[in-house]
Amino acid sequence: MSEQTAAERELAELLVESLNLEGIAADSIAPEAPLFGEGLGLDSIDALELALAISKRYGVQLRSDSDENRRVFASLRSLAAHIEQRKAA
């Protein structure tokens, strides 16, 4: 398992805080583990709440109708990379 980057750690903390993930430490979220299904077990409602929290914190809009969402929300690492890319644009 690889280590979280600073951006991934910050995003993991936002994820735990915004979704009230009790019993899950931000630093225990593996950067490449799936966020949905067998990974953290998030669902579509969690995705909406997380997208709202990301919009508020980073000013990055994640559209619910985007074809990229499956790739973007695949893991903590892919989500952090997407946010960093959009913030730089």
GIURNOR-V793826 format. One record per residue. N is the residue number from 0. SS is DSSP state (2 for helix, 1 for strand, 0 for the rest). PHI is phi in whole degrees, 0 to 359 (999 if undefined). NEAR is the number of other ideal C-beta (glycine too) atoms within 12 Angstrom. Layout:
# GIURNOR-V793826
N|SS|PHI|NEAR  N|SS|PHI|NEAR
This chain:
# GIURNOR-V793826
0|0|999|13  1|0|274|13  2|0|281|15  3|0|285|26  4|0|281|19  5|2|299|14  6|2|294|25  7|2|292|31  8|2|297|22  9|2|299|26  10|2|293|39  11|2|298|34  12|2|296|25  13|2|296|31  14|2|299|39  15|2|297|27  16|2|292|21  17|2|287|25  18|0|258|29  19|0|49|14  20|0|278|23  21|0|292|8  22|0|82|9  23|0|244|23  24|0|273|16  25|2|304|24  26|2|283|21  27|2|268|19  28|0|279|35  29|0|292|22  30|0|302|30  31|0|255|21  32|0|285|26  33|1|298|22  34|0|276|38  35|1|249|24  36|0|68|16  37|0|288|9  38|0|286|24  39|0|285|29  40|0|78|15  41|1|290|30  42|0|234|16  43|2|296|16  44|2|294|14  45|2|300|24  46|2|298|28  47|2|296|20  48|2|296|23  49|2|293|38  50|2|299|32  51|2|295|20  52|2|297|27  53|2|294|32  54|2|298|21  55|2|293|16  56|2|283|21  57|2|249|26  58|0|71|14  59|0|254|27  60|0|272|19  61|0|246|28  62|0|275|18  63|0|292|19  64|0|262|9  65|0|283|16  66|0|290|9  67|0|280|18  68|2|304|22  69|2|299|18  70|2|287|17  71|2|297|32  72|0|270|36  73|0|298|25  74|1|205|31  75|2|301|42  76|2|297|31  77|2|292|27  78|2|292|43  79|2|297|34  80|2|295|25  81|2|296|32  82|2|297|33  83|2|301|22  84|2|296|16  85|2|287|21  86|2|293|19  87|2|284|12  88|0|286|11
